[in-house]
Amino acid sequence: MSLTVAPTTSIVAHVFAKLLHSRAVRVIVPVKSSRRGTPRPTIEGTKAVAERPEAGVEIDVVTGGLLFADLVFSGLDGLPVEGEEVWSRGLTTSPGGIANFAVAIRRLGHSASLAAAIGDDTWGGWCWAALEREGVDLSRSRRFPGWSTPLTVAMSVGHDRALLSHATPPPVDVDTMIGDPPTSRAAVVHLGPEPLRWVTTAAASGALVFAEVGWDPSQNWTPALFEQLPVCHAFVPNEAEAMSYTRTTDARSALRKLADAVPLAVITRGAGGALGLDSTTGETAEVAGLSVEAVDPTGAGDVFTAGLITGTLGGWPLHERLAFANLCAALSVRRAGGAASAPRWADVRTWWDAVRHPRGDARLRREYAFLDDVVPAASDNPTT
C-alpha cells in the first residue's frame, strides 16, 4: 500500500485530551525553502552532537507526560463487528505515548531523560525494561504499586486505525516527578490548560522547548494557550489547531501569527505537507509529501518532532530540518508501532543509499543532498 505521509493523531490522543489535555502526534513532509543554498553552519556527526561536552548540560533532551503500553495489530482486512473474530497478520508491542519522543530522540543519537508514571504491573515492567534497553534515562520516572499502566490497542486497517484505550490519572503529576529538571539542550512538552513548572525551569536553564497541543474537545480554542508560548522555542500545531487558536482562516496567516509568539513555528497540513517559519534566521519553508509503503502511522508525529529537534540542535537550515523530520516520520510508518518503529541512523542511511543509486529518484537526490553531510558512518554511534 502506497501512502503519502500526513499528520496523524497519536495512538492515545483522545485519552490524553481527557486526562491531561495534552497532545499526541503528527507527521510531516518536506522540502522547499526560501533560502536554498544558504551556507550551512558546521554540521557535526550524530555522535558528536550527542556527546559534545557543553558546560552545565546534563542531558540532550528531557520530556515528561503520560506513557502507554501499545499493542498494535496490523495486516487486518477489516475491523471486527459484534460477535465476530478477525485475525491480524502482524502484532507489535511497544512503549507509547510520551515514550515515543524519548525513544525516537535516543535512536537519533541524543541522550534522553523521561519522566512518566508507570504501573507496578506486567505491562509497566515490560515498558520499563524496553526503555532501559533503548538507553533512556528513567531516573525521574516512577513505578506505582496498585496503579495500572495505561494501555492502548490499535488496529490498523487501510490508511487509518481504530483505537481502544484504558487509563486513569497518574497518582503523581509530572511536575512532582521531574522536580527540578536536568539541564538540557531541549525539552518536549504537550501543552495543557495549565502551565507546567518544569517547562519554565527548563527554559530558564537554557533548554529549547518544543511544544505541541492537543485537540480541544470543547471547541473553544482559548487564546489563553498563547500565555504559555513565551517560554517555548518551537510550536508545532496542525493546520486546524493553528487556525482555530489564532482565529485565522488559512494556514499562512496562522503561521505569521504564531511566528510572533515563538522563534520557530511549524504548521502541519495533512496530505498538503507543512509550513515553517524561523524568526531567528528569517527562513520560511514549505513542504510536500513523501510517498511510502505504509503499515501503521502510530507515533509518526512524535518521530517527526524528534527529527526536527535533531536538525535544530545541529544548526541546520530550516528546509533541511523539515526534510529530515519528514523522512524520519516516513520511515517510521513503514513498520508497526510508535516507539518500536522510530528509525535509527542506519535506516536513514539505507534509504539514502537507495536514493543515491543511479536508478533512484533524481528529485529526491537533489532535495536530500544535505544527508551526505549529516548521515554518520555505521560505526559512529552505538544507537545506529
MONORKA-V702977 format. One record per residue. N is the residue number from 1. RES is the residue in three letters. PHI is phi in whole degrees, 0 to 359 (999 if undefined). D_LAST is the distance of its C-alpha to the last C-alpha in Angstrom with 1 decimal. Layout:
n-><N,N>
res-><RES,RES>
phi-><PHI,PHI>
d_last-><D_LAST,D_LAST>
//
This chain:
n-><1,2,3,4,5,6,7,8,9,10,11,12,13,14,15,16,17,18,19,20,21,22,23,24,25,26,27,28,29,30,31,32,33,34,35,36,37,38,39,40,41,42,43,44,45,46,47,48,49,50,51,52,53,54,55,56,57,58,59,60,61,62,63,64,65,66,67,68,69,70,71,72,73,74,75,76,77,78,79,80,81,82,83,84,85,86,87,88,89,90,91,92,93,94,95,96,97,98,99,100,101,102,103,104,105,106,107,108,109,110,111,112,113,114,115,116,117,118,119,120,121,122,123,124,125,126,127,128,129,130,131,132,133,134,135,136,137,138,139,140,141,142,143,144,145,146,147,148,149,150,151,152,153,154,155,156,157,158,159,160,161,162,163,164,165,166,167,168,169,170,171,172,173,174,175,176,177,178,179,180,181,182,183,184,185,186,187,188,189,190,191,192,193,194,195,196,197,198,199,200,201,202,203,204,205,206,207,208,209,210,211,212,213,214,215,216,217,218,219,220,221,222,223,224,225,226,227,228,229,230,231,232,233,234,235,236,237,238,239,240,241,242,243,244,245,246,247,248,249,250,251,252,253,254,255,256,257,258,259,260,261,262,263,264,265,266,267,268,269,270,271,272,273,274,275,276,277,278,279,280,281,282,283,284,285,286,287,288,289,290,291,292,293,294,295,296,297,298,299,300,301,302,303,304,305,306,307,308,309,310,311,312,313,314,315,316,317,318,319,320,321,322,323,324,325,326,327,328,329,330,331,332,333,334,335,336,337,338,339,340,341,342,343,344,345,346,347,348,349,350,351,352,353,354,355,356,357,358,359,360,361,362,363,364,365,366,367,368,369,370,371,372,373,374,375,376,377,378,379,380,381,382,383,384>
res-><MET,SER,LEU,THR,VAL,ALA,PRO,THR,THR,SER,ILE,VAL,ALA,HIS,VAL,PHE,ALA,LYS,LEU,LEU,HIS,SER,ARG,ALA,VAL,ARG,VAL,ILE,VAL,PRO,VAL,LYS,SER,SER,ARG,ARG,GLY,THR,PRO,ARG,PRO,THR,ILE,GLU,GLY,THR,LYS,ALA,VAL,ALA,GLU,ARG,PRO,GLU,ALA,GLY,VAL,GLU,ILE,ASP,VAL,VAL,THR,GLY,GLY,LEU,LEU,PHE,ALA,ASP,LEU,VAL,PHE,SER,GLY,LEU,ASP,GLY,LEU,PRO,VAL,GLU,GLY,GLU,GLU,VAL,TRP,SER,ARG,GLY,LEU,THR,THR,SER,PRO,GLY,GLY,ILE,ALA,ASN,PHE,ALA,VAL,ALA,ILE,ARG,ARG,LEU,GLY,HIS,SER,ALA,SER,LEU,ALA,ALA,ALA,ILE,GLY,ASP,ASP,THR,TRP,GLY,GLY,TRP,CYS,TRP,ALA,ALA,LEU,GLU,ARG,GLU,GLY,VAL,ASP,LEU,SER,ARG,SER,ARG,ARG,PHE,PRO,GLY,TRP,SER,THR,PRO,LEU,THR,VAL,ALA,MET,SER,VAL,GLY,HIS,ASP,ARG,ALA,LEU,LEU,SER,HIS,ALA,THR,PRO,PRO,PRO,VAL,ASP,VAL,ASP,THR,MET,ILE,GLY,ASP,PRO,PRO,THR,SER,ARG,ALA,ALA,VAL,VAL,HIS,LEU,GLY,PRO,GLU,PRO,LEU,ARG,TRP,VAL,THR,THR,ALA,ALA,ALA,SER,GLY,ALA,LEU,VAL,PHE,ALA,GLU,VAL,GLY,TRP,ASP,PRO,SER,GLN,ASN,TRP,THR,PRO,ALA,LEU,PHE,GLU,GLN,LEU,PRO,VAL,CYS,HIS,ALA,PHE,VAL,PRO,ASN,GLU,ALA,GLU,ALA,MET,SER,TYR,THR,ARG,THR,THR,ASP,ALA,ARG,SER,ALA,LEU,ARG,LYS,LEU,ALA,ASP,ALA,VAL,PRO,LEU,ALA,VAL,ILE,THR,ARG,GLY,ALA,GLY,GLY,ALA,LEU,GLY,LEU,ASP,SER,THR,THR,GLY,GLU,THR,ALA,GLU,VAL,ALA,GLY,LEU,SER,VAL,GLU,ALA,VAL,ASP,PRO,THR,GLY,ALA,GLY,ASP,VAL,PHE,THR,ALA,GLY,LEU,ILE,THR,GLY,THR,LEU,GLY,GLY,TRP,PRO,LEU,HIS,GLU,ARG,LEU,ALA,PHE,ALA,ASN,LEU,CYS,ALA,ALA,LEU,SER,VAL,ARG,ARG,ALA,GLY,GLY,ALA,ALA,SER,ALA,PRO,ARG,TRP,ALA,ASP,VAL,ARG,THR,TRP,TRP,ASP,ALA,VAL,ARG,HIS,PRO,ARG,GLY,ASP,ALA,ARG,LEU,ARG,ARG,GLU,TYR,ALA,PHE,LEU,ASP,ASP,VAL,VAL,PRO,ALA,ALA,SER,ASP,ASN,PRO,THR,THR>
phi-><999,264,219,283,294,220,307,228,282,291,300,239,301,291,289,302,299,284,274,234,53,252,254,255,220,198,237,217,200,260,189,211,232,281,234,300,95,300,306,279,298,303,258,259,297,303,299,296,297,289,252,302,292,223,306,82,269,265,209,287,224,242,210,201,163,269,260,235,268,253,244,245,267,234,71,268,276,183,273,290,251,306,84,241,243,236,248,258,268,213,216,233,248,196,300,224,63,296,295,304,300,298,292,299,297,297,291,267,95,263,282,219,241,238,247,206,279,226,292,270,231,300,295,296,298,295,298,300,296,297,291,296,297,283,86,280,287,246,294,253,266,220,258,239,299,82,250,278,300,306,224,230,253,246,238,270,225,61,264,217,220,246,235,226,230,219,198,237,304,300,297,227,281,293,301,294,293,284,62,277,294,295,296,217,278,209,220,240,219,265,290,239,292,241,297,259,298,294,293,299,295,298,297,295,272,108,287,276,267,256,243,235,218,268,297,270,295,282,65,277,48,298,294,301,305,295,293,269,287,303,270,263,273,225,228,230,273,275,298,296,296,299,291,292,289,267,59,244,244,211,295,292,296,296,298,297,291,294,294,285,257,223,298,236,245,228,241,270,230,61,296,279,93,201,238,217,217,252,289,285,243,81,280,235,216,236,239,242,265,250,265,224,277,268,252,199,273,303,77,297,293,295,295,302,298,299,294,297,297,303,293,293,294,276,75,282,301,300,297,286,298,292,296,293,300,295,298,302,295,297,296,290,284,282,233,277,98,271,301,298,262,301,284,260,302,299,292,298,297,298,298,293,299,293,292,285,300,307,267,284,284,296,296,294,300,290,289,250,301,297,297,302,272,242,282,284,292,302,270,293,213,295,281,284>
d_last-><27.3,26.5,26.2,26.1,23.7,25.9,26.0,26.1,27.5,25.2,25.8,27.8,29.6,33.1,32.7,31.0,33.9,36.5,35.0,33.5,34.3,30.7,28.3,25.8,23.7,23.9,22.2,22.9,23.0,23.6,24.8,28.0,28.9,32.3,30.9,29.0,29.0,29.1,27.8,24.2,23.8,21.7,18.1,15.7,12.1,9.6,10.0,13.7,13.9,12.6,14.5,17.5,20.6,22.8,26.2,26.7,23.3,22.0,19.0,17.2,18.0,20.6,21.8,24.4,26.3,26.9,24.4,24.9,24.1,23.5,24.8,24.2,26.5,25.7,27.6,30.9,33.9,35.6,36.0,38.4,41.8,44.2,45.1,42.5,39.4,36.6,33.6,30.1,27.9,24.7,24.0,20.9,20.9,18.8,19.4,20.8,22.9,21.7,18.8,17.1,16.9,15.5,12.6,11.8,12.0,9.9,6.9,7.7,7.7,11.3,13.4,15.4,18.8,20.5,24.2,25.4,28.2,27.3,30.0,31.0,30.8,28.9,26.6,26.2,25.2,22.7,21.1,21.1,19.5,16.7,16.0,16.2,13.6,11.2,12.4,14.8,18.0,21.0,23.7,25.4,25.2,28.2,29.2,32.8,35.1,37.1,34.9,33.0,29.4,29.4,28.7,28.2,28.7,27.6,29.1,27.7,30.5,30.5,29.2,29.6,29.5,32.0,31.1,32.8,32.0,33.6,33.3,35.7,35.5,33.6,35.9,34.6,33.5,30.3,32.3,33.6,30.3,28.6,31.8,31.0,27.4,25.2,25.3,22.3,21.2,21.2,22.5,22.4,25.7,27.7,31.1,34.0,37.8,37.7,35.8,33.4,34.2,30.7,29.7,32.7,31.9,28.3,29.6,32.3,29.9,28.1,25.3,24.8,25.6,24.2,26.7,27.3,30.5,31.6,34.4,37.8,39.7,42.9,42.6,44.0,41.0,42.3,41.7,41.5,37.8,37.9,39.2,35.7,34.1,35.4,32.7,29.9,28.0,26.9,28.5,27.0,29.7,30.3,33.3,35.8,34.9,35.1,38.5,39.8,39.0,40.3,43.3,42.6,42.9,40.1,36.5,37.2,39.9,37.7,35.0,37.6,38.8,35.4,34.7,37.8,36.2,32.6,31.1,28.4,29.6,27.8,29.6,28.1,30.5,29.4,29.8,31.1,27.8,27.9,29.7,28.6,30.7,29.6,32.8,31.5,31.0,33.4,30.8,31.1,28.9,29.6,27.0,27.4,25.8,23.1,24.2,21.8,22.4,22.3,22.3,22.2,22.1,21.6,19.6,18.9,20.8,18.8,15.6,17.7,18.7,15.2,14.7,18.2,17.6,14.6,17.0,19.9,18.5,17.6,21.2,20.7,23.8,24.4,24.1,20.6,19.6,21.1,19.8,16.1,16.9,18.7,16.1,13.6,16.7,17.7,14.5,14.9,18.5,17.9,17.1,19.2,18.8,17.8,15.0,14.1,13.6,11.6,9.0,5.3,5.1,5.3,8.2,9.6,9.7,11.4,13.8,14.6,15.4,17.7,19.4,20.0,21.6,25.4,26.0,23.5,24.7,26.4,26.6,22.9,22.4,24.7,23.4,19.7,20.4,19.0,15.4,16.3,16.5,13.4,10.5,9.0,9.1,6.6,7.8,7.9,5.7,5.4,3.8,0.0>
//
